[in-house]
Amino acid sequence: MPFVTVGTENSAPIDLYYEDHGSGQPIVLIHGFPFSGATWEKQVGPLLAAGYRTITYDRRGFGNSAQPTFGYDYDTFAADLDVLMTELDLRDAILVGHSMGTGEVTRYLGAYGSDRVQRAVLLAPLAPYLLQTQDNPEGVEKSLFDGFQKAIIDDRFAYLTQFCENFFNYQENKGKLVSEEAFRAHWEIGVRASAKGTHDCVDAWQTDFRGDLPNIDVPVLIVQGDKDAVLPYPKTGGRLQPMLSDSRLVTLKGASHGIPWTNAPEFNHALMDFVGTPAMARA
C-alpha cells in the first residue's frame, strides 16, 4: 500500500494512504467527513476511462491513514496536501474536494498558490465561512457545532448513523438513489476513523476561508444540491460563487449532500464538462 509521510507523533510516522492510477492529467480527489478516498468509486472509473490520472488519499485520522492525536485543522490539512503534491510532483493538477475536502482545496490554493494546479472543483463546499459571528451573520450558530461534538463524545456510532441519514437524505432517497447496503458501507468507513479526529474536525468546519478566496486564481466549479442537509446551500455554495470571480455554480435540484453517490451521473457530467474544456488563460 502506498503512503506518504507528513510528520511524526512521538516515535511513529504520520503516513497518509493514497492511490494513484492511470496516466494523463492528474485529478486529485479529496474526500468528505468522516469517510475516505474509497467513497470516490463512482468517479474514479469514469475519470480513468476518460484518460485522466486519478489520485485519491485519506485525510489524516481517516481511512487507511495514520490516526495522530493532533493536526485536525486546515493549515495542517493543506500542508499534508502540499506534501502529497510535491512528493508525486503533480503538475497542471485538477483538485476536486467534497464537503470537508473543499476546505483543503480552498486553503491550499490560498496558502500555497496555483503553481501545480490548473483548476478546482468544490462539491458541497464549506466556504466561505460556516460559523455565525458578528461579521458573518449568515453562518450557523456555534451551539450546533458544540452539539455535534457532545454527540460524538456521548456515542460516536449513533452520531454517525444520524450523520449518514442527513448525508444521503436517507428517508427520502433510500431504495432509490441510495441502498441500505451503500448507507451501511459509508457508516462502516466512518466508524473506522479516529475518534479524536472525528471530534476535532468539527472545530475545523468553523474555519474562516474568506481570506483565502482572493488568492484563488484558477477556474473553479462549484456543485451543490439545493436540498443539502449537512451544509445548507444558501449559507455555502450559494454564497460562495459571487466571491470567486472565475467560478461557475451548478445547482442540482433536490440533491442531497452525498452527491458523489446519490447524484453521480449528474455530478460526473458537470465534472467532465468542466475539466474537459481548454484551460482558461491566466491573468
C-alpha positions as MATLAB code, in Angstrom:
seq = 'MPFVTVGTENSAPIDLYYEDHGSGQPIVLIHGFPFSGATWEKQVGPLLAAGYRTITYDRRGFGNSAQPTFGYDYDTFAADLDVLMTELDLRDAILVGHSMGTGEVTRYLGAYGSDRVQRAVLLAPLAPYLLQTQDNPEGVEKSLFDGFQKAIIDDRFAYLTQFCENFFNYQENKGKLVSEEAFRAHWEIGVRASAKGTHDCVDAWQTDFRGDLPNIDVPVLIVQGDKDAVLPYPKTGGRLQPMLSDSRLVTLKGASHGIPWTNAPEFNHALMDFVGTPAMARA';
ca = [
       0.000    0.000    0.000;
       1.454    3.427   -0.948;
       1.942    6.034    1.762;
       3.461    9.489    2.034;
       4.857   10.655    5.378;
       3.684   14.093    6.525;
       5.109   14.196   10.069;
       5.658   12.232   13.254;
       3.982   11.722   16.603;
       6.442   10.523   19.230;
       8.167    7.535   17.620;
       5.539    6.887   14.927;
       5.363    8.390   11.430;
       2.162   10.101   10.323;
       1.533    8.409    6.995;
      -1.213    9.221    4.519;
      -2.537    6.398    2.380;
      -3.092    7.227   -1.276;
      -3.994    5.514   -4.533;
      -2.512    6.686   -7.839;
      -3.965    5.170  -11.006;
      -3.806    5.782  -14.735;
      -1.939    8.393  -16.703;
      -2.604   11.778  -18.223;
      -3.553   14.990  -16.464;
      -3.761   14.350  -12.693;
      -7.023   14.780  -10.804;
      -6.724   14.715   -7.008;
      -9.961   13.675   -5.264;
     -10.256   14.768   -1.607;
     -12.993   13.056    0.384;
     -15.585   14.358    2.798;
     -16.078   13.753    6.516;
     -15.904   11.158    8.049;
     -15.055    8.924    5.142;
     -12.056    8.063    2.962;
     -10.888    8.036   -0.627;
     -12.933    4.868   -1.140;
     -16.091    6.991   -1.404;
     -14.971    8.305   -4.829;
     -15.542    4.960   -6.564;
     -18.298    6.327   -8.820;
     -15.884    8.999  -10.105;
     -12.591    7.101  -10.385;
     -13.790    4.682  -13.060;
     -15.204    7.316  -15.432;
     -12.163    9.566  -14.974;
      -9.774    6.735  -15.772;
     -11.847    5.819  -18.818;
     -11.648    9.451  -19.954;
      -7.850    9.353  -19.807;
      -7.126   11.104  -16.526;
      -4.644   10.066  -13.854;
      -6.697    9.763  -10.659;
      -5.268   10.186   -7.173;
      -7.253    9.664   -4.002;
      -5.885    9.911   -0.488;
      -7.187    9.505    3.038;
      -7.043   12.545    5.288;
      -5.018   12.070    8.478;
      -7.176   10.250   11.000;
      -9.387    8.639    8.361;
      -9.434    5.590    6.124;
      -6.093    3.791    5.982;
      -4.046    6.810    7.048;
      -2.385    7.214   10.442;
      -4.529    8.416   13.332;
      -2.495   11.011   15.230;
      -3.995   12.964   18.119;
      -3.279   16.383   16.580;
      -3.333   18.267   13.306;
      -7.062   18.352   12.583;
      -7.066   21.898   11.260;
      -6.945   23.316    7.766;
      -3.450   24.742    7.962;
      -2.224   21.202    8.682;
      -4.569   19.551    6.177;
      -3.336   21.924    3.445;
       0.281   21.228    4.436;
      -0.449   17.494    4.148;
      -1.858   18.032    0.659;
       1.219   20.065   -0.267;
       3.465   17.159    0.747;
       1.439   14.802   -1.450;
       1.509   17.204   -4.405;
       5.255   17.682   -4.017;
       6.155   14.030   -3.438;
       4.188   12.949   -6.520;
       5.433   16.036   -8.403;
       1.958   16.790   -9.716;
       1.691   19.483  -12.414;
      -1.395   21.073  -14.000;
      -3.462   19.151  -11.462;
      -7.189   19.445  -11.000;
      -8.177   19.482   -7.327;
     -11.623   18.079   -6.534;
     -12.899   18.340   -2.974;
     -16.172   17.149   -1.495;
     -17.601   18.723    1.662;
     -14.761   18.798    4.186;
     -12.361   18.164    1.302;
     -13.285   21.534   -0.182;
     -11.513   23.099    2.787;
      -8.204   21.532    1.751;
      -8.658   22.823   -1.789;
      -9.545   26.344   -0.646;
      -6.792   26.660    1.977;
      -4.190   25.027   -0.286;
      -4.849   27.498   -3.097;
      -4.984   30.363   -0.626;
      -1.720   29.458    1.118;
       0.379   27.633   -1.490;
      -0.865   29.139   -4.713;
      -1.660   27.527   -8.032;
       1.761   26.655   -9.464;
       0.786   22.974   -9.512;
      -2.945   23.460  -10.114;
      -4.858   24.166  -13.311;
      -8.399   24.312  -11.909;
     -10.511   23.287   -8.928;
     -13.877   21.734   -8.136;
     -15.734   22.406   -4.882;
     -18.540   19.929   -4.301;
     -20.923   20.883   -1.457;
     -18.396   23.410   -0.099;
     -17.608   24.569    3.421;
     -16.518   28.033    2.313;
     -16.843   30.909    2.691;
     -17.413   30.753    6.488;
     -19.824   28.401    8.199;
     -19.708   29.818   11.735;
     -22.079   32.637   12.648;
     -20.212   35.669   14.012;
     -20.849   39.404   14.227;
     -19.309   39.968   10.822;
     -20.790   36.736    9.414;
     -24.475   36.721   10.400;
     -25.274   34.306    7.552;
     -23.423   31.490    9.319;
     -24.575   28.705   11.639;
     -24.782   29.199   15.412;
     -21.877   27.777   17.400;
     -24.248   25.825   19.641;
     -24.927   23.484   16.722;
     -21.230   22.577   16.430;
     -20.990   22.156   20.194;
     -23.932   19.765   19.999;
     -22.198   17.712   17.311;
     -19.093   17.356   19.460;
     -21.124   16.345   22.510;
     -22.949   13.722   20.441;
     -19.616   12.361   19.166;
     -18.304   12.066   22.732;
     -21.538   10.539   24.056;
     -21.991    7.923   21.322;
     -19.949    8.361   18.153;
     -21.592    5.359   16.492;
     -25.106    6.729   16.978;
     -23.936   10.158   15.820;
     -22.595    8.630   12.603;
     -25.933    6.943   11.921;
     -27.658   10.309   12.151;
     -24.918   11.917   10.056;
     -25.381    9.357    7.292;
     -29.150    9.926    7.432;
     -28.550   13.611    6.721;
     -25.706   12.933    4.281;
     -27.970   10.964    1.967;
     -31.374   12.493    2.852;
     -31.905    8.827    3.511;
     -35.600    8.791    4.381;
     -36.334   10.402    1.031;
     -33.768    8.590   -1.105;
     -33.456    5.080    0.361;
     -34.199    2.349   -2.132;
     -33.966    4.894   -4.958;
     -30.742    6.906   -5.004;
     -29.045    5.005   -2.172;
     -29.394    1.414   -0.998;
     -29.332    0.172    2.570;
     -26.032   -1.523    1.710;
     -24.436    1.720    0.492;
     -25.658    3.502    3.618;
     -24.149    0.772    5.792;
     -20.864    0.824    3.852;
     -20.447    4.573    4.391;
     -21.247    4.156    8.096;
     -18.631    1.411    8.398;
     -15.989    3.582    6.717;
     -16.864    6.412    9.083;
     -16.644    4.388   12.296;
     -13.123    3.232   11.432;
     -11.912    6.838   11.667;
     -10.064    8.254   14.662;
     -12.485    9.129   17.463;
     -10.429   12.201   18.326;
     -10.087   13.191   14.699;
     -13.857   12.863   14.226;
     -14.405   15.149   17.210;
     -11.709   17.687   16.339;
     -12.761   18.044   12.715;
     -15.926   19.779   13.903;
     -13.667   22.652   15.003;
     -12.143   22.719   11.513;
     -15.596   23.165    9.968;
     -15.695   26.569   11.659;
     -12.674   27.855    9.709;
     -12.965   31.277    8.071;
     -11.927   30.858    4.419;
     -12.778   34.394    3.329;
      -9.123   35.423    3.373;
      -8.200   32.578    1.014;
     -10.696   33.439   -1.688;
      -8.932   36.471   -3.217;
      -5.803   34.318   -3.743;
      -7.604   31.712   -5.836;
      -6.611   32.446   -9.434;
      -7.753   29.297  -11.241;
     -11.182   28.482  -12.682;
     -13.485   26.949  -10.063;
     -16.561   24.783  -10.484;
     -18.992   24.701   -7.544;
     -21.586   21.912   -7.444;
     -24.174   21.539   -4.700;
     -27.634   20.165   -4.108;
     -30.328   22.597   -3.048;
     -31.579   20.034   -0.501;
     -28.181   19.629    1.190;
     -28.995   18.762    4.825;
     -25.375   18.915    6.059;
     -24.050   22.177    4.598;
     -27.042   24.414    3.840;
     -26.905   25.582    0.233;
     -27.779   29.271    0.904;
     -25.004   29.535    3.527;
     -22.294   27.799    1.467;
     -22.323   27.275   -2.302;
     -24.969   29.893   -2.921;
     -22.895   32.491   -1.054;
     -19.525   31.357   -2.334;
     -19.956   31.673   -6.073;
     -20.147   35.502   -6.204;
     -16.962   35.687   -4.102;
     -14.899   33.853   -6.748;
     -14.511   35.866   -9.926;
     -13.694   32.902  -12.173;
     -16.281   30.424  -10.973;
     -19.394   28.633  -12.105;
     -22.161   27.224   -9.896;
     -24.129   24.125  -10.832;
     -27.143   23.594   -8.587;
     -28.545   20.069   -8.531;
     -32.259   20.295   -7.848;
     -33.428   18.106   -4.990;
     -29.940   16.680   -4.409;
     -28.547   15.703   -1.017;
     -25.107   16.304    0.460;
     -23.845   12.896   -0.684;
     -23.725   13.843   -4.368;
     -20.740   11.643   -5.343;
     -23.005    8.671   -4.663;
     -26.638    9.791   -4.923;
     -26.182   12.024   -7.961;
     -23.082   10.550   -9.558;
     -24.297   10.782  -13.189;
     -25.185   14.490  -12.909;
     -22.036   15.355  -10.992;
     -19.796   13.343  -13.308;
     -21.315   15.112  -16.309;
     -20.671   18.539  -14.771;
     -17.145   17.490  -13.776;
     -16.264   16.126  -17.223;
     -17.678   19.201  -18.910;
     -15.530   21.417  -16.680;
     -12.237   19.525  -16.821;
     -12.612   18.714  -20.495;
     -12.722   22.343  -21.603;
      -9.495   24.138  -22.562;
      -7.659   25.759  -19.696;
      -8.647   29.361  -19.287;
      -5.817   31.845  -19.786;
      -4.368   33.184  -16.571;
      -4.148   36.925  -15.955;
];
